[in-house]
Amino acid sequence: MLRSRGISEPAAHRLEVGRMRRRHLRGVMAIERQVYARPWSPNLFVAEMTEPNNRCYLVARFDKVVVGYAGMICYGDEAHITNIAVDPQQHRRHIGSRLLLEQMLEAIEMGAQAVSLEVRVTNWGAQRMYGRFGFRPVGIRRNYYQELNEDALIMWTDDVREPAYARRLEAISASLPEAARPR
């Protein structure tokens, strides 16, 4: 199994988040294979990246090394987070929060009023992070993660275009450590 390179604290600079490109796929796939029992193929990521009008795929990088990524699709006034993953060696560094913050801003820019996602029912850390962004449980998809025989919790947040939600995102951004904050 390929592993993405860990970044030691002294070597870490500001977290950079930008559009996913083909050149990032090696790092994305290294993370994908670590965190998912049934990883997406590189071709699936390429297909998603070629739809810029209604999809947004981002990578997070420390010193040009991919440490996380996130995807989103937006149709009309609804957006859906398709995936969000962080190199397990880089957990607890607010990379997931920064990726989700950027995706929420993109969703709003693309016209979304509401955003949904699925998360494993046992992934309480991710559920807490999503809760900070206003996501709430709305249902269960039975055996969604078939390879793990695990259900998915469907989470949703509404009114992302409202001033109150903008204030929520500003507060989240301000709470991020300096290295993870948007410029």
N, C-alpha and C positions, 0 to 999 in steps of 0.2 A: 504494500500500500504506500503510495506517495504521501508525504507529509509536507505541508508548507513550512517554510523556514520561520522559526520563532524570532522575535525581535527583542533584544535585551533592552531594558529600560534606558540606559545611557545612549543607545543608538537610536532610540525612538525620537522622531521629530513630530511635527504636526501631522495629524491624520488628514490625508487628502481623500476627498470623495469626488468621483467623476463618472462619466458615462463608461459603461463596459465596452471594451473593444476586443477584437479577435486576439490581440497581443496579450490580453489578460486571462485568456482561457486556461492556460496551464495552471496558474495560481487558483483560479476559480474551481477547476476540476480537482485539484489537490484537496481543497476544502470540501467540495461536494462529496468526494469519496470518503472523507473522514466522518461527515455528519449525517449522511443519508444511507440507509440500507439499500435503497434503489435509486442511485444517482441519475440525474439527467445526463444526456449525452452532450458532447460539445456541439453537435449539429442542432440540437434543440435550442441551446443558448444562441447560436448563430441565427437561427430562424426568428427567435424572439427579438434579437437586436436589430433585425432588418425591418421591423415594424415601428419606426420612431413616432408615428402619428398617434398611436394609442398604447404604446408600451414604453417603459422606462426601466433599464437595467443599469445599476450602478455598482462600482467597486470601491472599496475602501483600501487605502494603501498607506503603509509606513515606509518611507524611503523606497518607494517604487515596488515594494513587495506587497502582493495582494493578501490582505488579512480578513476580508469579508466582502460580501456582495448581497444585493437585494434586487428583486424584480417586482414589477407592477404592470398591470393592464388596466386601461381606463376606457370604458364605453359610456358615452353620455355623461350622466351625473353620478355614475357609480364607478369606483375603482376597486381593484382587488390586488392585495399583496400576494404574489405568486410564490415567492421564496425570500428568505432572509437567513443568512448563515455567516458565522464568524469562525475563524480558525480556533479550535479548542484551546490552543496555547495562548490565545489572545483574549480569552473571556475575561470579563470584569473590568474591561478598559473602556467601556461605553461605546464600543464600535457599533454594536447593534442599535443602540439608541440614536447614534448619529445617522446611520443608514436609514432608519425609519423616519427620523426627522426630515431628511432630504426627500424621501419618497412621499411623505405627506405634503410637503411643499410642492412637489411635482404634481401630485394628484389634484391639488387645489388649482394650480396653474392650468392643468388640462381640463378643468371644469367640473371636477367631482364635487358632489355634495356629501357623499357617504363613502366609506372605505370598509372593506371586509377582508378577512383572512381566516385561515385554519391553522390550528396549533395542536400538537399532541396533548391529550388530556393530562399527561403526567409531566409536561414541561412547564412547571410552575414559575420558573425564572422568567421565561419568555412571556407567560401570561401576566406576570407583574409588570414587566416592561410595557406590554401592550395596554394594560390598564392605565398606566401613566399618560398614555396618549389618548385616553378616553374610550378605548375599545371595551366592550362589555360582551359577555357570553349571550348568544341568542339561540344556540342549538347544538346538536351533536350530529356528526356524520359517522355512523357505525362502521367500524373496521376500515376506516379511510386509509390508514397506514397498514395495508394488508401484510406487508413483510414483517411487521412488528406485532400484528394482531392487536392493533390499538386504534381507539376511536380518536376523532378530531373534534376539538371544540371550535365551533364557528363563533368568531368574534366580529363585532361591527361597531363603527362609530359614525354618528350622523352630524350634520350641521358643521362640517369642517370649513365652510366658507364664512361662518359667523365670526364677529369680533371676539367673542369669548374663546373660540378655538384658537384664533391667532394669538391671544394672550397666553393660552396654554402652551403653544409651540414656542413662544418667546421665553417663557419660564423654563421650559425643558432645555432650550438652547443655553440659557444663562447658567443652568445647573451643571452642564457638562464641564469636565476638567478642561483647562486651557488647550491642551493638545488635541482634544476631540471636538472643540467648538468650531463652528463654521467661521470662516474669515469675514 
